[in-house]
């Protein structure tokens, strides 16, 4: 007679405790507390706010600025480039104010480096568009989806890189050595141009998939008759093949840029945000600079020296018993070399143009 009431009381208490846990869980999910949970070293709200800005920019770009396929004018591309650079700069100022001077300087160093690397990327993109004869009014469509893929691919690469660096700190020395070798290679082979026609990936696609050499409007795929059987089959259009080659080109460039930014800072938030804000303006930068990318010839040498410097500073810091080279030095050297490369390029190419015109 005693056990039954006690069992009932115990059951009531258990149900009460369970209800309390459920209420607490619901309360946590419905309050801002969950936004303060750290993820990759930063509160969740910082990541969500950044992703919201990126998504809003992508929607604005495709849904408002480019609802119809049209050729981007130089004036429009310059204004768009200024907008994206200003936005990335404002975000860097916020990082400096919210997280401190060192993270702020690391952000601007990574942002400037990624922008400079984008010039090489622009050169390759221009070659791809030229090879496939993609008209200007369709190029922005390829670049938009290309940048969307880059945002996702960089997130994966940076996430994996952050996990590896966290678990194995010595990997930074491998990154540093790789950057030094890459910089030296750029100094020696800066004049070599990619051969799109003999690209192994392009040959693979043409060998294993149905690929048409003719554009089909703004479509990435088209139903066309198979030359062998006459059946209607889905073909990749030059627009989609160009998109694939551009994505692969970015992965190759990321092999340089991701280790470079990790050599500057191992903070995943700074690494990813500086990369993405620099990349978001790549489409606008392409239309502004594609026609005059050759005028930045000497920037490649400056960029090579930047990669050698960033790789070397890890070994130099160890040599002098420092935890790291101060961010202000990294920022000053990076900006100094890149600005010097731009100015030297503009002066020297202008002299060359005048000399050719005189002849």
N, C-alpha and C positions, 0 to 999 in steps of 0.2 A: 504494500500500500504506500510505502515511502518512496520506492524507486520510481514509480510512475510520475509523481509530481516533479521529482528531481530531474527526470529525463525531459519532462516538458519544459522546465526552467532552462536546462542546458540547451535544448533545441531553440528556445526563444532567444537565449543569449547568442547562440551561434548565428541565427538568422539576423539578429540585431547587428552583430559584428560585420557580417557579410554586407548588409545594407549600408553600414557606415563606410566600408571600404569602397563600395560602388559609388556612393555619394562623393567621397573624397576624390576618386578617380575622375568622375564627371566634372567635379569642380576644377581639378587641375587642367583638364582639357579645355574647359570653358574660360579659364583665366589666363592672363598674360604670362603666368609662371613658366609655361612650357616654352615660350619664346625666348626665355633666358637660359635655357639649357645649352651647354657648349657643344658645338659640333665642329670638328676639325679646328679646335682652338678658338672659335668665335661663337657668340650667341646665335641661336637659330634665326632670330629676327633680322640680323645683318645679312645672312644668306638669302632669306626670303625677300627682303627689300631689294637686294641687288638683282635677284632673278626677276622680280616684278618689273624693275626698270628695263632689263634686257628684253623681256617679252613685250613690254609696251613699245619699245623702240622698233622691234621687228614687225609688230602689227602695224605701227604707224608708217614704217618704211614701205611695206608691201600693200597695205590696205588704203593708205592715204596718198603717199607720194607717188606710188607707181601702180595705181589701179589699172592703167592701160599701158601696153607696151609702147615705149617711145624712147628715142635716142636721148641720152642725158647730155645736155649742153655743158660746155666748159664753165659757164657762169653758175649753173645749177650745182655742178659737182664741187666747185670751190666753196659755195655757201654750205653745202652738206658736209664737206670736209671740215670747215670751220666749226660747224655745229657739233660734230662728233669729237673733235679735238677739245673744244671748250667743255663739253660734257665730261670727257675723261679727265680734264684738268680740274674741274670743279669737284669731281669725285675724289681726286687725289688730295685736294685741299681739305675735304671733309675727313679723309683718312688721317691726314696730318693733325687735324684738330681733335679728332675723336680717339685716335690710337697712339699719337705721339709723333715726334719729329723723325725718329729712325724708321718706323713703318712708312711714314709719308715719303721720305727720301727714297726708300726701297721701291715704293710704288712708282714714283716718277722715273727712277732708273729703269725699271722693267718696262714701263710704258714707252719710254723713248727708244729703248732697244728693240721692242717689238715693232714699233712704227718703222724703224730703220730696216729691220728684216723684211717688213712688208713690201719695201721697194723692190727687193729681189723677187718676191712673190709676184708682184705686179708685172715684172718683166716676163716671167714664165707664163702668167695668165694671158698676156698680150700675144705671145707666141702661139698658145693653144687656140685662142680665138681666131688668129690669122690663119692658122693651118686649116681649121674647119670652116673658115669663111662665115663666121657667126656675125650677122649684121648688128650694128650698134643698138638698135631698138630691142633686140633680144638678149643682149649681153647682161643687162641688169637682172633678168630673170634667173640666169645661170648663177650669177654672183650672189643673189639673195639666198637661194637654196644652198649654195656652197658655204656661205657664212653660217647658216643655220646648222649645217653639218659640222662645221669647225667648232662652234660653241659646244656641241655635244662631245666631239672627239677630244677637244682640249680638256674638257671636264674629266673624261676617263683617263687620259694620259697624266694629267696633274694629280688626280686622285691616286693613281697607282704609284706615281713618283713620290708623293707625300708619304704613302704607306711604306715604301721601300726605304726612303731617307730616315723615317722615324725608327724603323727597325734596325737598319744597318747604316750608321752614320758614315762609315768609310766609303759608301757609294758616292758621296760628294767629291771625293778625290778622283774617282773615275770620271764623273761629270767634268771636273776641272781639266783633267788631262785631255778629255775628248774635245773640249772647247778650244784648248790651245792648238791641238792638231787641226781642228776645223778652221781656225783662224789662219794658220799657216797655209793650209790648202787653198783657202780663199785668196790669199796673197799671190800664190803661185798660179792658180787656175782661174783668176777672175774674168778673163776674156773669153772663156769657153762658153758656147751657147748650147742649151739643150736641143737634142734632135727629136722633135715630136714624132716625125714619120716612123722612126725606128724604135719608138718607145715599146718596151716588152709588154706592158699592160695593154696597149692599143692592139698589138699583134694578137695577144691572147683573146681579147674581146671579139675581134674579127674572125678568129679561128673557131671559137666555141659558141658564139651567139649570132643571132640575126642582126646585122647592123646595116643601115642604109646610109649612103653617102649624101643623100639629098635632104635638106631641111623640110620639115612637115609643119610649117607655121611655128607656133610657140610650144608644140607638143614635144614631150620627152620620149614618147612611144607612139608607134603608128602601126595599124594593121595593113600589111602589104603582101602581095603574092610572093611565095617562095620561088626563086629562079629555077630550082630543080624540080619541084613537085607542082607548082602553080597554086598550092593551097594558101589561103590567107593566114599569115602568122604574124605575131607581134615582133616588130623590129625596134631596136634602139635607134634613135635619131642622133645626128651629130650634136644636138643640144645636150642630150643625156651623156654621151661619151665625153664631151668637153667637161661636163660637171664631174664625172668620175675622175678624170685626169687632174682637174683642179683640186679635188678633195685629196687625192694621193699626193699631189705636190705640196699641199699644206701639211700633211702628215710628215713628209720629208723635212720641210722647214721647221716643224715642231720638234724634230729630233735635235735641232740646234737651239731653238728658242727656249724650250722647256728646261733642259739642263742649265742654260744660261741664267734664267730667272731663279732657279733653285740655288745656283752659285751666289746669287745676290741675297736671297732670303729663302728660308724654308717654311715660312708662314703660308699655308695653302690659300688663305683668303687674299693675301697680297698677290701671290703668284697668279691666281685665277682671274681676279678682277683687273689687274694690269694687263694681262693677256687679252681678255675679252673686250675691254674698252678700246684697246688698240685695234683689234680685229674688226669691231663693229663699223669702224670708219673705213675699212679696206675697200668696200665697193665704191664709195664716194671718192676715195683717194685714187682708185684705179682710173676713173673717168677724168680726173683732174690731171693725172701724171702719165697715163699710158702713152700719149703722143710725144712726151718729152723725157721719158725715163732714161734715154741715152745721155741726157745732160747731167745725170747724177753718177757718171762713170766712176769718179774718184771716191764716191761715198762707199763703194764696195771695199776699198782699201781701209778706209776709216772703220768700217764695220768689222773687218777682219782684226784690226788692232784692238777694238773693243772686246771681241770674243777672247783674244789672247790675254788682255788685261784682266777680264773677269775670271778666267780660268786660273791665271797666275796668282791672283790675290789670295786665294785659299792657301796656296803653298807659302806665299810670302808671310801671311799671318802666322802660320805655324813656325816659320823660320825665326820670327821676332817674338814668339811667345804670346801673340795676341789671340783673343777669342775670334776676332774677325777684323777686317779692314773697316774703318769707320764709314758708315753710309754716305757721309758728306763727301768723302774722297771718291767713292764709286760714282756718285751722282755727278760730281764736277768733271771727272775724267771722261765719263760716258758722254755727257753733253758737249764737252769741249771737243772731243774727237769727231762726233757726229756733225756738229755745226761746222767745224773746220772742213770736214769732207764735203759738205753741201756747198760751202762758199768756194772752195778750191775747184769743185766740179763746175759750178756756174761760170767762174772766171776763165778756166782753161778751155771749156767747150765753146765759150763765146769767142775767145781768141782764135780757136780752130775754125769756127764758122766764118769769121772775118777773113782769115787767111785764104780759105777756100773760095769765098766770094770774090776776093781780089784777083785770084787766078782766072 
